[in-house]
């Protein structure tokens, strides 16, 4: 299935892109993250397990168990703080 991925803040800077469309077999956000990590390089570093990365599915904060569907939008970003 095809999904639209958006990257924000330090994740976007590390990957040098704001987004991409990918064809994935991943059923969940966790599986998609693992597929991206498996690319190695900057993807492995920016999205590594144990690294604080937040995820949203169709513009709603989601946990890694959230199910993907054709055409959905996934966003990856670091936690943010305000002042």
N, C-alpha and C positions, 0 to 999 in steps of 0.2 A: 504494500500500500504506500501511497505517497503522503508525506507529511511535510508541513512547512516548519522550519526551525528558525528561531530568532535568538540571537546572542546579545547580551547587554553588559555594559560596564567593563570590568576587568576581563570577563570571559570573551567579550567581543574583541578587546585589545589583544589578548593572547592568541586568538584564532585569526586575527586580521580580517574578519568578515562580520557583517551584522546579521547574516542569515543565509539559509540555503534550503532547497527542497530536496528531500532524500526519499529514495525508495527503500522501505524497510520491511523486515519480517517481524519486527518487535511488536509484542502485544501490549506492553506496558511502558510507562516512562522509565522504569528501572532497566528494562531490556534495551530500550533505545539509548540510554546513557551508556550502557555497557558496549553497545555496538560502536558508539562514537569513541569511547576510550580505546577500543581495539584498533582504531586507526593509528594509534601511537602518536608520537611527537607532541605537538601543541595540544591536541585533543586529549591525550592521556594526561598531560600535566594540568590543563584547565578544568577538566571534569572528573579528576581522580576521586576514587572512593576515599572517604575520610576528609575530603576537602568540602568546605561549606559552600554548597551550591543549591540555590532554590530553583524550583521548577513551577511553571504554570502551564495549564492545558486549556486552550481556548480562552485565554485571559483570566483564568481563575486559578488561584494558588492550589497546587495539588501535591499529593504525596506520590512516591514512586510506584505505588500499586495501581495508579489510575490507568485505565484502559485507553489505548490509542484507537483511533478510527480513521478511515480514509479522509484525507483533506484537512485533518485537524492542525491546529497551530500549537507548537510547543515552544516555550521560552526557557532559557537557562540564564541565571544571573546570580551574582553573589548576594549575600544578605546585605541590606543597607541600613544605615542608622541615620537618624536626623538630629538636628540640634536646635 
